[in-house]
Amino acid sequence: MNLRAKAKLVAMLLASPLVAAPSVWASTGGSGGASPGGASAGAPPADASPQIAASAPSSGGAPTAANGTVLENPLATATGDGISVTTNVSALLGRHLAFNGTAAPASAGATIVVQRLDPTAGWVSVASGIVATGGAFSILWRTNYVGRMTVRTVLDQTATASQAETTTVPTLQITVYRPTLATFYGRGFFGQKTACGQTLKRTSLGVASRTLKCGTPVQIYYGGRTIVVPVIDRGPYANHASWDLTQATAEALGITGTETVGVMAG
């Protein structure tokens, strides 16, 4: 019986009410027989040791996770038109994303708006708040749109006066991920070949996917942390999960079982 068949058999046993799944090793693993697939250019090395980089708010553009490096609590700040705003550049769909900042003290009592740039409709208002005495504001957006997007923060009179492009208001790039289930695997598979032809090691950074080409870089977001790793295997085969992380990837993100994560491929 080949390894892929063994993995499927373990998955069926885990699904049986007579067999209890391990508390930590939630995945059956994605390793299987060699399946050719060229690595994508720029994919991080599968055996790189993850480095954790705490992210101070960047000015203007959003910070991005380098291949194999964990970006922790990625914040970005933008200024313009008398407004300064800071937000987390990553969020899960349906969760609250906070935009905190200051406007001119003379704007106290005014409505301030967060807008998303829609390719068809232009600037679409998604959330709003009131500027407090002294100019401080805090806006919560319950995210309702998935993908990489451009957002800006403007006073209400600016937002309603014109939907035209402007370079003077604070503009940021953020990513909203659709929640999906991920498991992880490792023990029992170390030293064996993955479906993409690599030898799985304790330090291997990567993810198993049922459909993506081997080597495709995948950005994973969990608990305020973001990492980019390559597809190195096929799976998962259990727990209704869509992704199977290697042990090193799961540990870098602080994942200890089957968890809800955000994923952006390519």
N, C-alpha and C positions, 0 to 999 in steps of 0.2 A: 504493500500500500504506500503510495507516494505521500509526501508531506502535505500537499494541498488536500488530499482526501482525508488524511488524518485530522487536519484542522477542521474540516467540515464535520467529521465524526465527533470531535470534541465539542463543536458548537451545538450539535444535536443533543449530546449528552447534557450540556449545560442547560439547554432549554427544557430538559425533562424534569418533572417535579421530584424524581427520585435522586437527583444529583444536585447538590448545592454548589453554586459558583463561588470561587474564592473571593474573599472580601476586597483584595487589592488587585489581583491579576484578572481584571474583568474581561480582557479580550482573549480570543483564541489565537490571536496572532495572524499576520497576513502572509507569512512566508509560504512560498510554494515553489514549484518547478520553475526553471529559468524561462522568462518570457521577454524576448528582446524588445527594447524600446530605447531609443537614443536619448541621452541626457540633454536637457535644455541648457543652452548657454547661460552662464551666470549662476547656475544652481550651486548652493553652498556645499562644501565637502561633507559627506555623510558622517565622518568620524571626527568632526571638529568639536572641541569642548565648548559648550555654551558659555558666553560671557554675559553678565547682567549689567546693563547700563541704566542707571537712574536718569530720567529725562527731566532736565530743567525746562521751563517754558521756552520754546524757541520763538524767535521773532519772525513774523510773516508766515512762511511755509511750515507745513506740518513735519515733525521729525519722522523718519522712517526707520524701520527695523533693518539693520544690516543682516546679511545672510549668516545664520547661525548665532546671532547675538540677540539676547533677550532685551527688549526695550520695556522698561518698567514705568507705568503711569505716564504715558506719553502726552505731554501738554504742549499747547501752542498758544502764542499770544500775537495779536495783531493790533495795530493802532492806526488811526486816521480820522479826520473830520472831528477831532476833539474827543474821540472815543477810544478806549483801550479795553480789549476783551480777551479772556483766557478760557480755553475749554480743553477737554480731553479729546484727542483726535480719533479715538476708537470707541465704539459703543455697540451694544447689541440691539437689534430691532425690538421695539416695544419697551425699552428701558429709558429712564430719564437721563438726559445729557444736560449738564449745567454750563451756562455761559455767564461768567462773573467778570465784572469790570467796572469802569468808571466813565462817566460822561462829564461835560462841563457843569459846574455847580448851578449855573443859570438854567440848566435843563431839568432841575428838580420838579417832579410832578408830571413830567412828560412820559408818554408811552415810548418804549424802545423795543425794537422788533428784530428777531432773527429770521433771515430769509435764506432759502435754498435756491440755487440756480438750476432751473429746469431747462433742458435743451429746447423744448417747444414753447413753454409758457413764460419763459424768462424768470424773473425773481418772484418766488412764491413764499409768502409769509408762513412760518411754521410754529412760531411761539412768540410771546411778548411779555413784557414786564413794565414796571414803573420805576423811573429814576428817583432814588431817595434823596433826601436833603443832604447836600454835600457832593452829590453826583454818583454815588455807588448804585449798582444794580445787580440783580441776579435773575436769570431767566432759565426756566426748565423746559426742555423740549422732550416730549415723549416720542421718541423716534418712530416714524411711520414710513420711511423710505430706505431701501437697501442700496448700498454701493458706495463707491468713492464719489464725493461731491464737493462743490464749492458752496460755502455759506458766508454770509456777511451780517453785520450787526449795525442797524441804522435807527435813528430817531423816526418816529411815526410819520412826521411831516415829510421827511426825505423819502421814506418808503412809498408813500402814496402820491407824492408829487410827480415822480417819474420812475419808470421801470428800466430806464436806460442803464447801460454799463457805466460804472464809475470807478476810478482808481483811487479816490480819496477816502472811501470808507474802509473800515477794517474787514479784511477778507481772509478766510482760512480754508484749508483743505481737510476734510474729515472722511472717515470710513465707517459706515454702519453695516454690521454683519447680520445675516440671518442666523438665528440660533440653530445649532445642529448638535447631535450627540457624537461624542468621541470616546473611544476606549484606548487602552494601551497594552503593549505586549513586549516581551523580552525573555524572561526566564523560561528555559526550555527550548528557546530558539537561537540562543547565542552560539556562534560558530557555524551556523547553517547558512546556506545561500538564500537570499531573498529572491522574489520573482523578477527583480530587475538585475540580478546577477551579482549582487554585492554580498560580502560576508557580514552577517549581523553581529555587531559587537556591543558590549556594555555601553560604549560611548557613542554609538551610531545615532546621529540626528537625522530624523526623517519621518515619513508618514506613509501609510498604506492607503491606496485608493483603488476602487474597483474599476475606474474608467480613465483616469488621467495618465498621460504618457510619462514613462519613467524619466526622472530628472526635473519634472515640472516644479518650479518653486511655489510653495504654498505658504501663505501668511496665516498664522493661527493666533487668535486673541482669546485670552482667558484671565479673569481676575485682575485686570489692569495691566497684564503683561502681553507682549506681542513678540513672536519669533517667526522667522522665515526658514523653512526647511524643504528639502526636495522629496518628491515621491520616490520611494525606494522599494516598494513592495505592493502586493495586491491584498485586498481585504477592505473592511473587516467582514467576519462571517457570523457574528453573534450580537446580542443585546440591542438589536435595531439601530446600531450605530452606523454613521456614514463615513467615519474616519477612524483609523487605527494608528496611534502614535507609537513611536519607539519609546522604550523606557527612558532614555536620556532626554528626549523631547518633553515627555510628560513631567519629568522631574524639574526641568528648566522652567516649566510653567506652573509648577505646584499642583499638578493633577495627580490624584491618588486612586482614582477609580473611573467609572463611567460618568462623564460630566458634559454639561452644555457649554459649547465653545462657539466662537465665530471663526469662519474660514473664508479666505479670499484666494483663489488660485490664479496663477499667472502674473 
